[in-house]
Amino acid sequence: MTRTVSTASPPTPVTEKDRGTRHARHQAPGARSRGHQPLRRLTPWLFLLVPLALLVTFTYVPVGNMIYYSFTDWDGVSPDRSFVGAENYTELFTRPELFRVFAVSLYYLAASVVQIAIALYFATVLSFDLRFRNLFKGILFFPYLINGVAIGFVFLYFFQDGGTLDSVLSWFGAHGDHAWLSSPESANTSLAGVSVWRYTGLNFVLFLGAIQSIPGELYEAAQLDGASRWQQFRHIIAPSIRPVLSLSVILAISGSLSVFEIPYIMTTGATGTSTFVIQTVKFAFQFNKTGLASACAVVLLAIILLVTWIQRRLVPDERVDIV
């Protein structure tokens, strides 16, 4: 009788490390993920740390300092800042001539309506398949890329007596030199026209991006139904770009209230072209009344926020679903 010899290897002893590994394998997935939850919650804030630090440093801290300065009589140079309470605001609201400059903003507000209309028209037209449409897009957007100081000097020579505008008008029989910047009406109208030329490209790009995000199937379905270009604009484009149009209106109102660059370079606020911001800058750097200038800036900020809040309440954002 033959004896069978077993060749199986002896069992390996189980160590504490193996027991821990097996225990970890049999743990529930939720038990393992609970240990990483605090890190997952902290990760988004780690990514936002640098942007939030920049936002607080360059936005909220200066605004806080501006509000503090508005309650002092600081001249902008001296280290002494005496607290005067609401005297700056009292002086601001008891002098009507300080608020008359807001009448100049009406010119720029009217110009904003014109530039939105022009930008919307060209954005709608160039959203369709046309020849040289990329060239026209560049031509419309190019003025917005030019520095405001350069634009101011260029149009300063454009509107001067016997300048470029007078030369162009002479081609059509309008002879004689015109002092375009010598009276408040013609000067403000000319400056508002410059703002139309410069900022139409910004609204054009906003409208064009919104229009091009509309699905092409909607246009195809509208064409199959026999819809004209006007009907496509009315029932497809206009409802789709309503949020962008609302944004453009907010930018137009706030921009018309805070105009500074072009009128300051071209006229320095003379001949009735001074805006509220130009007046504020003169208070701070010409008359050394930084406290009063800070109060003007706070009032302007409050007016812009109030107008924006009213506009958002009257025309709230709605979810657009035209599919």
C-alpha positions in Angstrom: 0.0 0.0 0.0 1.4 3.2 -1.2 1.5 6.3 1.2 0.5 9.6 -0.3 2.8 12.5 0.7 1.1 15.9 0.8 3.1 18.7 -0.8 0.8 21.6 0.4 2.7 24.4 2.0 2.0 25.2 5.7 -0.5 28.0 6.4 1.0 31.5 6.6 0.5 33.1 10.0 -1.9 36.1 10.0 -0.2 39.3 11.2 -1.7 42.5 12.7 -1.0 44.4 9.5 -3.1 41.8 7.5 -5.9 42.1 10.0 -5.9 45.9 9.6 -6.0 45.6 5.8 -8.9 43.1 5.8 -10.7 45.3 8.3 -10.3 48.4 6.0 -11.5 46.4 3.0 -14.7 45.4 4.8 -15.4 49.0 6.0 -18.4 50.8 4.5 -17.6 53.4 1.7 -19.3 56.1 3.7 -17.0 55.5 6.7 -13.9 56.1 4.4 -15.4 59.2 2.7 -16.3 60.8 6.1 -12.6 61.4 6.8 -12.2 63.3 3.5 -15.3 65.5 3.9 -13.6 68.4 5.8 -10.8 68.5 3.1 -13.4 68.5 0.3 -15.3 71.4 1.9 -12.1 73.3 2.3 -10.8 72.8 -1.2 -13.0 75.4 -3.0 -12.1 78.0 -0.4 -8.4 77.3 -1.1 -8.9 78.1 -4.8 -10.8 81.2 -3.9 -8.3 82.5 -1.3 -6.2 84.5 -3.7 -9.1 86.1 -5.7 -10.9 87.0 -2.5 -7.7 88.5 -1.0 -7.3 90.6 -4.2 -11.0 91.6 -4.1 -10.8 92.7 -0.5 -7.5 94.5 -0.8 -8.3 96.5 -4.0 -12.1 96.9 -3.7 -13.6 96.7 -0.2 -10.7 98.2 1.7 -10.5 101.3 -0.6 -14.3 101.7 -0.4 -14.1 101.5 3.4 -11.3 104.1 3.5 -13.3 106.3 1.2 -16.4 106.2 3.5 -14.1 107.0 6.4 -12.5 109.9 4.6 -16.0 111.3 3.8 -16.5 112.0 7.5 -13.2 113.9 7.9 -11.7 117.2 6.7 -8.6 115.6 5.2 -6.8 117.5 2.6 -5.2 114.5 1.0 -1.7 115.4 2.1 -1.6 116.1 5.8 -1.4 113.1 8.2 -4.0 114.8 10.4 -7.6 113.8 9.8 -10.2 115.6 12.0 -13.5 113.9 12.3 -16.3 116.4 11.2 -19.3 114.0 11.1 -21.8 114.7 8.4 -20.5 118.2 7.5 -19.3 117.1 4.1 -22.7 115.6 3.2 -24.5 118.7 4.6 -22.4 120.9 2.3 -23.0 118.6 -0.6 -26.8 118.5 -0.3 -27.2 122.2 0.6 -25.4 123.4 -2.5 -27.6 122.8 -5.5 -24.9 123.8 -8.0 -23.0 120.6 -7.0 -25.9 118.5 -8.4 -26.5 120.5 -11.5 -23.7 118.7 -13.2 -25.9 115.7 -13.4 -27.8 117.4 -16.2 -24.7 116.8 -18.3 -25.3 113.1 -17.8 -28.5 113.3 -19.8 -26.5 113.8 -22.9 -24.5 110.6 -22.3 -27.6 108.8 -21.3 -29.2 109.7 -24.7 -26.0 108.7 -26.4 -26.1 105.3 -24.6 -29.5 104.6 -26.0 -28.2 105.4 -29.5 -25.1 103.2 -29.1 -27.2 100.3 -27.8 -29.5 100.6 -30.8 -26.6 100.7 -33.2 -24.8 97.8 -31.5 -28.0 95.7 -31.5 -28.7 96.4 -35.1 -25.2 95.4 -36.3 -25.0 92.4 -34.0 -28.2 91.1 -35.5 -27.2 91.7 -39.1 -23.7 90.3 -38.7 -24.9 87.2 -36.9 -26.2 86.0 -40.2 -24.0 84.7 -43.1 -22.8 87.8 -44.9 -19.7 88.6 -46.9 -16.8 90.3 -45.0 -18.7 90.1 -41.7 -15.5 89.3 -39.8 -14.0 92.5 -41.2 -17.0 94.6 -40.1 -16.9 92.9 -36.6 -13.3 94.1 -36.3 -14.1 97.6 -37.5 -16.9 98.0 -34.9 -14.9 96.6 -32.0 -11.6 98.4 -32.8 -12.5 101.8 -31.2 -13.1 100.1 -27.8 -9.5 98.8 -27.8 -8.0 102.3 -28.2 -6.9 104.1 -25.1 -9.3 106.8 -23.9 -6.5 109.4 -23.6 -5.6 108.9 -27.3 -9.2 109.1 -28.3 -9.6 112.4 -26.4 -6.6 114.0 -28.2 -7.7 112.6 -31.6 -11.2 114.1 -31.3 -9.9 117.3 -29.8 -8.3 118.0 -33.2 -11.3 116.6 -35.0 -13.7 119.1 -33.4 -11.4 122.2 -33.3 -12.1 125.2 -35.5 -11.2 124.4 -39.1 -10.4 120.8 -38.1 -11.2 117.5 -39.6 -15.0 117.8 -39.1 -15.1 121.2 -40.7 -13.1 119.9 -43.7 -15.4 117.0 -44.2 -18.5 119.2 -44.0 -16.9 121.6 -46.6 -17.1 118.8 -49.1 -20.9 118.9 -48.8 -21.1 122.7 -49.1 -21.1 123.6 -45.4 -18.3 126.2 -45.4 -17.1 128.1 -42.4 -15.4 127.2 -39.2 -17.6 126.0 -36.3 -16.6 126.2 -32.6 -18.0 122.8 -31.7 -16.6 122.9 -28.2 -17.4 126.5 -27.4 -21.0 126.3 -26.1 -22.5 123.8 -23.6 -25.0 122.3 -26.0 -22.7 121.7 -29.0 -19.8 120.6 -26.7 -21.8 118.1 -24.7 -23.4 116.8 -27.9 -20.0 116.4 -29.5 -18.6 114.6 -26.4 -21.6 112.3 -26.3 -21.0 111.5 -29.9 -17.4 110.5 -29.1 -18.7 108.1 -26.4 -21.1 106.5 -28.9 -18.1 105.9 -31.3 -16.0 104.4 -28.6 -18.4 102.2 -26.6 -20.6 100.8 -29.4 -18.1 98.0 -29.9 -18.5 96.8 -26.3 -22.3 96.5 -26.6 -21.8 95.0 -30.0 -19.6 92.2 -28.7 -22.0 91.4 -25.8 -25.0 91.2 -28.1 -23.2 89.2 -30.8 -22.0 86.6 -28.2 -25.6 86.3 -26.9 -27.1 86.0 -30.4 -24.5 83.4 -31.6 -25.3 81.2 -28.6 -28.9 80.7 -29.9 -29.3 77.2 -31.4 -29.3 77.2 -35.2 -32.2 74.8 -35.3 -34.5 77.6 -34.2 -33.6 79.7 -37.2 -34.0 76.7 -39.6 -37.5 76.0 -38.1 -38.4 79.7 -38.4 -37.3 79.8 -42.1 -39.4 76.6 -42.8 -42.4 78.4 -41.3 -41.8 81.4 -43.5 -40.6 83.8 -40.8 -39.0 87.0 -42.0 -35.8 88.5 -40.5 -37.8 90.9 -38.4 -40.0 88.0 -37.1 -36.9 86.0 -36.3 -35.5 89.0 -34.4 -38.8 89.6 -32.5 -39.6 86.0 -31.5 -36.1 84.4 -31.3 -33.3 86.9 -30.8 -35.0 89.5 -28.6 -36.2 87.0 -25.9 -32.9 85.2 -25.9 -30.7 88.3 -25.3 -32.9 89.9 -22.7 -30.4 89.3 -19.8 -27.6 90.8 -21.9 -29.8 93.7 -22.8 -30.6 94.3 -19.2 -26.8 94.3 -18.4 -26.2 96.8 -21.2 -28.8 99.1 -19.7 -27.2 98.9 -16.3 -23.8 99.7 -17.8 -25.3 102.6 -19.8 -26.9 104.2 -16.8 -23.9 103.8 -14.5 -21.6 104.9 -17.3 -23.6 108.0 -18.0 -23.5 109.0 -14.4 -19.7 108.5 -14.0 -18.3 109.9 -17.2 -14.8 111.3 -16.8 -12.1 110.4 -19.3 -13.2 112.0 -22.6 -14.6 115.3 -21.3 -11.7 115.8 -18.9 -9.2 115.3 -21.6 -11.0 117.4 -24.3 -12.4 120.3 -22.2 -11.3 119.7 -18.6 -14.9 120.4 -17.7 -15.0 123.9 -19.2 -18.0 125.4 -21.2 -20.5 123.5 -19.1 -19.1 120.0 -19.8 -18.1 119.2 -16.2 -19.5 115.9 -14.9 -19.9 114.8 -11.3 -16.7 112.8 -11.4 -14.7 115.7 -12.9 -16.1 117.9 -10.1 -15.1 115.3 -7.5 -11.6 115.1 -8.9 -11.2 118.9 -8.8 -12.4 118.9 -5.1 -9.7 116.3 -4.3 -6.7 117.5 -6.3 -7.3 121.2 -7.1 -9.0 122.4 -4.0 -7.5 119.9 -1.6 -10.8 118.8 -0.2 -10.4 115.1 -0.1 -13.1 114.7 2.5 -15.7 116.4 0.5 -14.5 114.6 -2.7 -14.9 111.3 -0.8 -18.5 112.3 0.2 -19.2 113.0 -3.5 -17.8 109.6 -4.4 -20.0 107.9 -1.8 -23.1 109.7 -3.0 -22.4 108.7 -6.6 -21.9 105.1 -5.6 -25.2 105.2 -3.7 -27.0 106.7 -6.7 -25.6 104.0 -9.0 -26.5 101.2 -6.6 -30.0 102.7 -6.2 -30.6 103.0 -9.9 -29.3 99.5 -10.5 -31.6 98.1 -7.8 -34.6 99.9 -9.2 -33.8 98.7 -12.7 -33.5 95.1 -11.4 -36.8 95.3 -9.6 -38.6 96.7 -12.7 -37.0 94.3 -15.1 -36.0 91.2 -13.2 -34.0 88.4 -14.8 -36.2 85.7 -16.1 -35.2 82.3 -17.3 -35.4 82.3 -21.1 -36.6 79.1 -22.6 -37.6 79.4 -26.2 -36.9 75.8 -27.3 
